[in-house]
Each structure stands twice: as C-alpha cells, then as structure tokens.
C-alpha cells in the first residue's frame, strides 16, 4: 500500500523516454487560479527530489497558510509527495491538523494512516481509520480492512517492534537483502555464459523484483528456522521468475531481491524473513541506495494464501519520484493456477514492453508455471545453503524437489538446465542424490550435464 493517493488530483511528471506507457492515469489538474499553487507544489517536489527538505517545507507552509490550504488536492499532493520521499513526520505535523474527511475525501486520510503506521502510532492510525470507515465508501472497504489488520499487528506486538529498532541499530536484528542478478538455475553454469545469457548493450532499463509480503503472517523465529512452507516459497519464487524472464529481455537488466535475517551465533542461526506488510516508499529508497546500481523500476507486491486460494498483487514503481505506476492483481486455486499465472506473466511482460534478446538459449515461458515456481524456489534454497547464507534446516524436503524437477527435465531445455544445477547442488551439500534423469534433446542441456558431472 504505497502513497499512491497523491495522484488523485494531478498528472505525474513525464517519465524518461524509455518508460512504458502508464494506463489509467488521472487527467491534469485544471488550469486557472490553481495554476500558481500547482507550480509551487511542483517546486516543493523538486526540492524533495534534491533532498532539500527545509526548502520544501517552507513552500508547503506558504501554500497551506493561504486560501489553497483547505483544498483536497493540495493536502493529498503534500502528503503523497512527503510520503514518497520518506518524510513521514512532516505529514503528521502539516497535514493531520487540517484534515477533515467530509471536506477533503479519503485520499489524504489513507496517506495519514500509512504515515502513522510507519511511525508506529497505532492509536492515531486507528482514529483516522474509524473516520474513513464512517464515510461508508464500498470501494474503500478492502483497503481499509487491510489497514485494520496492519494496525492490529502493530498493537499486538509493540515490544517486538521496539526491540527490532532501526536497521543497523546496535543489538537489532540484521536483515540482509540478497540480489540475484542471473537466473537462479544458471549458477554453476558460468563457463556457458556466452551461450546461455544474451548479450546486452546500450541504455538498459534496470529493474528489481522484490520478495512479496505476506500480510498478516508473523511466524516465530523457530518456525522460520524450519522448512519453508508453500506461501514463503512462492513469495520468493515469483520475483525470481519475473527477474529470470526480464534477464532474457533485450532492453532490461533485472534482479530479484530476497531477504534473510542474520543470526547472532553466525550463519547457522540465519533464517529467511517473512514481510508481514508491503514495502513502503522508504523501503524502496533503501533498496535503491544499497543496491549499488541505478534502478529504473521496482516491482513489489503481496501474497495471501488461505485454504488453497491464492491472491497476488504486484505493484510497478518508477524509481524517479517513487511513483506507483501500475497494479496487477491475480487470484487462483490449484485448478486454475497455471492459467492465471500465465496470464499475469503475460500482462506484466506486455506492460513493461518485454521483447526477447538473442542468445543460443532461447527463453520460453514455461507451460506449467506453478511447477516452475517450485523448481525456482528449490534452486534458491540450495543456492543460499551452498553460499552458507541459510542452513539446510530451512529447506523444504530436497529429495522431493529433486524428484519433481527430474520428472519435468525432459520437457524443455530450461527444465533440463534447472534440474542439472539443482541436482549438482543437492549432491554437493549431501542432501539428496539420484541417478541422472533423462534430459531434453538439446546440445546445451547435454553440455551442461558434462560440465556438472
């Protein structure tokens, strides 16, 4: 749930020439007397982008002191721009005292709730939430219930939240992000890089897919140290799949970002992380600052699993200005998983203007996406165990994953390559072994077999 509501009253500034077309964006704010106010708000946003918070706040105070200070579009723009730039306290100081839901509508209220949640003020967030529920707006119900759950989580665990502290604080749990910059099944096949990975050149769009949040899920550290469940695996496998896909796109350089928590006793105490709330603009800013390379787009999202029903929401963010550009929802059951996942994959490719790059290995979208996600999830687990990032105790049963990958190996070149690297790691770690399964009729697959042994 990003600070998307700032777009309710204005048109976003044009993106770079390489930006994909954004669908469904609102029309520009009307001209006339509002023009000067909009110009001042644009100037303040430019100050924020230049990291000049005092300059931006000076402009906001000037605007709010005038007749425009009670306008809904002004309040939603100020709260949205401050939120997108990670400045949450000024939202509370400047906007909250002026906000009236009946006059200003729900958009600013939603931004206030997010600011209060990020600041850990559950009582204030609940107060605004109650006001928004009282508006009786059916189209807001799903979003408001999501905030209600987030507030409940904050109220239920105030001590653990305080103990965690800010990232990097002394004694605080250390959350690490691992960026996987190649298809996860490629590692181990580096001598074949020229044949498997397409050449890239020119101005590339740099794209990151992040581990999905699991709203409302807060497993204990003991549970996280045990074998991953289906939802946790999917939360990491879906970004791996999309990053893999876009690594074979002509105009993109893609990575997947997944998280782990470092144990105080060393790597043996490490375990995966489950994000119980979606990534905020501040989280995205941290990713951009720590990634080491410029990013143009980040795709975040959430995953909910209940009694076999799955619901995914993907959000495409443009890093310049941290603008949320597109939302892709999808729901499936075990019976519809392959069809729905294939459609979601196609929709994201179309929006981001995916086109294949040339290489000896031709990327093909898997015919059974749900099974492919299990292969990617298993491959990631073994890769992280091999690198001593996670202990083997965090892995799902490796023998079962290896047997399933072996059964799919003859079906395609990609399935053969993924099976071979999965098998090699399982053997190296002493976790599973089995006779070599039949492979696809592919020179690349047989070259990889000879390489890995």
N, C-alpha and C positions, 0 to 999 in steps of 0.2 A: 504494500500500500504506500506508494510514494507520494510526493507532494504534487500530484497530478492536477489538483483542482485549481492551481494557479492559471491554467489555460482556459478556464471557463469564460474569461472576459477579454481575451486578447489572442492575437495570432502570434505564434512563436516566430522568433527571428529566423531568417532563412538559414538552412544548414549549409555545409560545404557542398561543392559541386558533385561529390561522389555519394551524397546522401540518397537512400532510397526514398521513393515518394511516400509521404505520410498521408494515410487515409483518414477521413473523418475529422480533420482539424477544424476548429471553430473559425468563424469569419473574423476579420479585423474589427477592432473597436471602432465605433462610429467617429467620424470627424466632427469638427466643430469645437465648442468650448472645451471638450475633453482633450483636445489635441495637446495643449500645453502640459496637462497633467500626465498624459501618456509619455510625452517626451521626457519629463522629469523622472518618471518611473524607469524608463529605459536608461537614462543616465545613471540612476542608482544601481540598476542591474549591472551596468558596465563597471561601476565601482566595485561591486561584489566580485565580478569576474577578475578584476585586477587586485583582489584581496585587500581592498581599501574599505573595511567595514565602517570606520568612523565617517568617511565621506558619504557612504550610502545612507547611514543612519541620519546624517544631517539633512539629506534630501527628503527622507521619509518623514522626519519630524516637521519639515517645512510644509509638505503636502498634507499631512494629517492635521496640521493647525489651520488649514484653510477650509473653504466650503466643500472641497472634494473629500475631506477626511471621513465623511459618513457614507461614502459611496461603496456599494458592494464590490464593484470591480476593482477599486483601489485596495480594499482590505485583502481580497483574495490574491491580488498580484503581489502585494508586500509580503504576506505570509508565505506564499508559494516560493517567491524568489529567495527569501531568507532561509526557508527550509531546504531548498535545493542546494544552497551554498553551505549548509551545515551550521547556520547560526540560529539556534533554537531559542535561546533565552530572549533575544530581542523580539521574537514573535509574541511571547507572553507579555513582555513589557509594553510593546507598542500597540498590538492588535487586540489582545484579550480585553482590556478595559473598554474598548469601543464596540466590541462585537455584540450585536443583537440579532438573534436568529430570524425573527419575524421580518426585520428590515433588510438584513444582509444575506439571507438564504443560507443553505447548508455548506457551501464550498469552503468558506473560511472556517467554519466550525470543524470540519474534517481536518483541516490543516492544524488547527489548535489541538485537537485530540492527539494527533501524531506528535506534535511538539511536546505536549505534556507526557506522553508515554516515553518518548526518548529521554526526557529529563527525569523520569521516574516518579512523576507526580500523579499517582493513580486517582486520588480524590478529585483533583481538578479535571482530569480527563473524564471521570465518571459524571461530573456535573455537566460538562458540555454534551456528553453523550445523551444524558437524560433530556436535555433541551432539544437535541436533534430527533430523538425518538418521538417527542411530543409534537413534532411537525407532521407526523403521520404521512410520510412520503414512502409509498411502497417500493419505489425504485432504489431507495437507500437501505432497505432492510438487511440485505445480505452483507453489505459493507459495515453497517452499524453492529450487526451481530458479531462480525469478525473483530471489531474493536472491543466489544464487550468481552469476548474471550481473552483478548490480549490484556485487558485491564484485570480480569480475574487471575491470570497468570502472574501479573505483577504484584497483586495483593497477596497471592498465595505463597510467594517466595521472596519477600523483601530482604531476608537475611542473606540468602544465597546470592541475590543480585548485588547487594552491597559488598559481599565478600569478593566477588569477581573483580570489582574495581575496573578502572580504565585499562585498556590494552597496554601492556608493558609495565604496569604498576608493580612495585615490589611485592612479592608474595601472591600476585594474582595469577590465575590460570593463564597459561600462554597458548593462544590459539594460533596455529600456523596455517597458512594457505599454500597449497601446492598447485602450481600451474603446469598442466600437461599440454605441451606445445606440439606434440605429434600424436597421431592415432595411437591409443594406448597399446594396441597389439603390435605396433611397429618396433617397440623397444626390444632389442635382441637381434633385429634385422638391419642394423645400421650399415653393414657392408653393402646392402642392396638399396641404399637410399636413392641413388640415381635412377633406379628402376621403379621404385615404389612411390616416391614422392614427386609431385610435379614441380618443375622449375617455376620460380616466382620472380617477378621483376616489375619495375615501375612503381607507381603510387598505389600501395595496397591499403585496403580498409582493415584496420586492426580490431578484432572482435573477441570478446571474452564471454563465455557461458559459465555462470556460477552455479554451485551446488544449490539445489532447490530447498527452500524452507519447508518444514512440516508443521504448520500452525497447530498449536495446542499440544504438541508432542514434547514431553520433557522427560526422557528416560534417565534413570540414575546412572552414575559413573560405572557401577558394577554391570549394568545391562549393556552399556556401550563397550565395555571390555570383552563382551561375549560376541558370538557370531552375529553378523548383521542380519536384520530382517528384510523382508521384501521392500518395504517403503524406503528404508535407509539406502538400500542398494539402488533403487530407482532414482532417488534424489541426487545421486552422483552419476548414475549411468546415463540419464537423459542429457545433461550437459556434455558428457563425453561423446555421445552420439552426434550431437549438433556440431561440436567442435571438430570431430573427425570429418563430418560432411563438408564443413567450410574450409578445412585444410586442403581439400581437393577442389576448391573453387578458384577460378582464375584471378579474382580481384581481392581475395581475402587472405589474411594471416590470422588464424584462430587458435585460441587456447581454452582449456577448461580449468576452472578453479575449484578445488575441493579442500575441505578443512579437516584438521585434526587437532587434538589437544595434547600438549606435551606433558608427560608425567614427571613429577618431581624426582622420581627414582631413576629416570633415564628412559631410553626408548622402549624398554619392556613395559613401562607404565603408560605409554601413549595409547590413545584411543580415538576413534572417529568422533566427529561433532555432529549433533543434530541442531539445526537452527529452528527455534520454535516460532520465530517471527520473520517476515520477509526482510530482505536487505533494504536499508534506508539510504537516502542520498549520501549521508555521511559515510556509511559503509562503502558505497561505491567510490567515494572520494579517496578513502583509504586504499582501496584496491588500485586505483589509478596511480596514487603516489608511491605504492610499494611494488608495483608490477615491474618497473624498470624500463618499460617501453610505452610509447604513446598508444592510447586506446581510442578508437572512434566510437565504438558501440559496446554496450554490456547488456547481456540478456540474463535477467534474474527470474525468479518465479517461486511458486509454491506447489506442494503436492499433498493431497489428502487421500487417505485410504481408509475405507470403512466397509467391512463385510464384503470384500471383493469389488466394491465400487471404487473407482479411481477418478480423481478430479485434479487436473493440472491447469495452472495459469502461468503463462510466460509473458514477461514484460520486456520490451525492447527499449533501451535507454540510449539516447545520443549523449555522449560524454560532454560535448561542448554545451555548457549550461545545464548539464544533467537533466535533460528533458525526456520524459517518458513519451515515446512516440507511438507505440502500438501494443495492444494486449491480445494474446491468443489463448482462449480458454478451450479445454477439451475434457470430455468425460467418457469413461469406458468401463465395461465389465470384462471379465475373462473372455467372454464370447465375442466381444467387439473390439478387443484390444488392438489387433493388427490393423484393422481397417481405420480405426480412429487415429492411431499413432502415425500411420502412413499419411493420412490427410493433414494432421498437424505438421508433420515434417515438410510436406509439400507447401503448405501455407507459409511457413517461415522461410523456406527457400525462395518462394515467389516474392515475398515482401522485401527480402534483402537482396533480391536480384542475383541469386546464385546461378553461376554458369560453370560447367566443368572445365578444369585445366587439363592439358595434355600430359600424359605420362604413360609408361609402358603398362602400369597397373591402372585400369580404368575403374573408377569408383562407380559402384552400382548400389542403389538403395536396397537394403535387404527386403526380401519378400515377406519375412516374418519378423517385424521389428521387435516384438515383445521378447522373443527368444534372443535376438541380437543384443538387446539391452542386458540380459543376464550374462552373456559372454563378455560384454564390456565391463560389467560390474565385477565379475570374477577376475578378469585380467587386471583391473585396477588394484584389487585387493592383493593379488600375488605380487604385482609390481611394487606396491608400497611395503609389503613384507620383505621382499628382496632388498629394498633400499634401507631396511631397518627403520622405516618410519612408523610402521604398525607391527605389533606382534602377531604371529599366526592365530592366536586365540580370537582375534577379531574377524576372522574369515568364516564365511559360510562353508559347509562341507565341500572340500575341494574335489574329492573323488566324484561326487555327483555332478559338479560343474564340468569337470573334465569329460565325463561320460557324455553329457549333453552336447558339449562342443564337438566331441568326436563324431557323434551321430549326425551333426549338421555339416561337418567338414567337407564331404563330397559335393555339397550343394552349390558352392561358389568359390571363387578364388579367394575372396576376402574371408570367408568362413574357414578355409584351409589355413590361411596365414595366421588368423587369430587362434585357431586350435593349436598350431605348432608352437607359438610362443607361450601359450597357456601351459601346454604340456611340458615345455622345457623348464619353465619356472617351477612348476609343481614338483618335477623331478629334482631340480637343483636344491629346493628347500626341503626335500624329503617328505613332502606332504601327500603325494599321490603318484602312482605310476601305472602305466597300462601299455600294452602293445600298440604300436603305431597304427592309427586308423586309416582307412582309405582316404585319399585326397581328391580334390577336383583335378580334372585333366588340364593342368596348367604348368607351363615351364617355370613360372615364378614360384608356384607352390612347391614344386619338386626341388628347385634351387634352394628355397628356404628350408626344406626338410634336410638337404645335405649340409647346409650351414649349421643347423641347430643340432643335428645328430639324432 
